[in-house]
Amino acid sequence: MNKNKEGNMIGKNDEFPESILVTGGTGSFGRRFVKTILEKWPQCKRVVVYSRDELKQWEMLESFPKEYISRVRMFLGDIRDKDRLKKALEGIQCVIHAAALKQVPAAEYNPSEFIKTNVYGTENIVEASIEVGVKNLISLSTDKAAAPVNLYGATKLCADKLVIAANNVKGSRDIKFIVIRYGNVIGSRGSVIPLFLKQKKSGNLTITHKEMTRFSITLDQGVDIVLQALFEDDGGKIIVPKLPSYRILDVAKAIAPEANFVETGIRPGEKLHEELITSSDSFNAYKGDKNYVIYPPGASPDLDKYTKMEQGLSYNSKDNDWFLTQEEIRTMADLYLSEQDKF
Ligand SMILES: NC(=O)c1ccc[n+]([C@@H]2O[C@H](COP(=O)([O-])OP(=O)(O)OC[C@H]3O[C@@H](n4cnc5c(N)ncnc54)[C@H](OP(=O)(O)O)[C@@H]3O)[C@@H](O)[C@H]2O)c1
């Protein structure tokens, strides 16, 4: 058995897949995921990174210690190209689907590009995985897909639906489809900690709304949840980890208590609070120790593992009973800074 950072067991060594393909493997999540596999799971002999930009792939490869290089393949390709995907998927047991376009304002300005990548690209991955004989497809989702108010969230909701509905068309094939839905990744590109750290030097921090709250997850926690999902008994479900929330004002106070806080107003397509499970989804949602799970209507979850979620309640960042303190946020900001130069 292998352990994560909190000392929890993840799966059995002999069950770990020998080959994994990560779409979007050069992104924030993909890089951390691939690094974790290379360091902790030697039984995985082939890790394929699938993405478009050769420079990011080259830089990623350059950053690996030499002993890992023989296990990694850098595959240039677009998820919009199903034939290319099928080539990359030959002999692959598990697919982690992390490729996406994800900047909210860019989605509003270029909607068709987001639809082509996030929706049709995901459809390609689902179909190619079934056709090639993959065993596991785990797709990353976001809180913005729950009752979406912007195009990015809407395309991710479509992507989630495509992955879950694939269970209906897989027939007798031995393949599991799982969606992992979580909130803001602390320190990811464009997120609030790097922004405030940058603004701190000027003495002015821009805060969209003083009441704003968000869910929070670290990259390592995201990686752990995906690794655990590889060992799930059944597919056709959305896994939602129980996460802490933070108040945007607490992040500002934790990072630059002496600064001026300038309120700029909520941006188009932004919510004051995020939801991971809507009140409508709650009718099909279940609670486990560490996660919630949303099943499609009519499914029969294992009731030894889960209890039913309170019906009609939403799981949102405002009413959450777990908030990060300013001290905890400061620790995360320090961690973010200390990790900047590492692969
Ligand atoms: N970051 C967050 O706060 C957060 C929160 C919740 C959920 N998520 C979800 O987690 C996943 C990973 O996010 P991330 O933060 O790692 O994103 P990221 O850093 O922006 O990385 C995106 C990756 O996707 C690749 N990509 C984009 N379009 C592609 C295409 N058409 N074909 C192939 N590859 C493509 C990019 O590489 P190229 O540009 O070189 O192709 C890059 O490797 C996404 O699904 C996102 O929706 C993220």
The ligand as an ORCA input file, in Angstrom:
! r2SCAN-3c Opt
* xyz 0 1
  N      -7.110     25.499    -11.399
  C      -8.236     25.465    -10.691
  O      -8.450     26.288     -9.781
  C      -9.273     24.393    -10.984
  C     -10.348     24.236    -10.092
  C     -11.282     23.240    -10.344
  C     -11.156     22.450    -11.461
  N     -10.121     22.634    -12.343
  C     -10.070     21.761    -13.530
  O      -8.865     20.999    -13.444
  C      -8.364     20.743    -14.759
  C      -6.895     21.122    -14.836
  O      -6.771     22.499    -14.542
  P      -5.341     23.217    -14.507
  O      -5.415     24.256    -13.460
  O      -4.264     22.200    -14.476
  O      -5.363     23.930    -15.956
  P      -4.144     24.597    -16.751
  O      -2.991     24.807    -15.862
  O      -4.709     25.759    -17.511
  O      -3.739     23.459    -17.796
  C      -4.553     23.111    -18.889
  C      -3.863     22.022    -19.694
  O      -4.701     21.637    -20.785
  C      -3.947     21.640    -21.990
  N      -4.875     21.899    -23.084
  C      -5.672     22.975    -23.280
  N      -6.393     22.831    -24.412
  C      -6.058     21.623    -24.933
  C      -6.456     20.882    -26.082
  N      -7.376     21.374    -26.935
  N      -5.908     19.684    -26.322
  C      -4.963     19.175    -25.478
  N      -4.551     19.814    -24.363
  C      -5.093     21.021    -24.103
  C      -2.878     22.727    -21.775
  O      -1.716     22.541    -22.559
  P      -1.568     23.164    -24.042
  O      -2.070     24.564    -23.954
  O      -0.118     23.046    -24.339
  O      -2.381     22.299    -24.937
  C      -2.523     22.451    -20.307
  O      -1.637     21.359    -20.244
  C      -9.275     21.493    -15.731
  O     -10.220     20.576    -16.240
  C      -9.982     22.513    -14.856
  O     -11.275     22.802    -15.370
  C      -9.158     23.581    -12.113
*
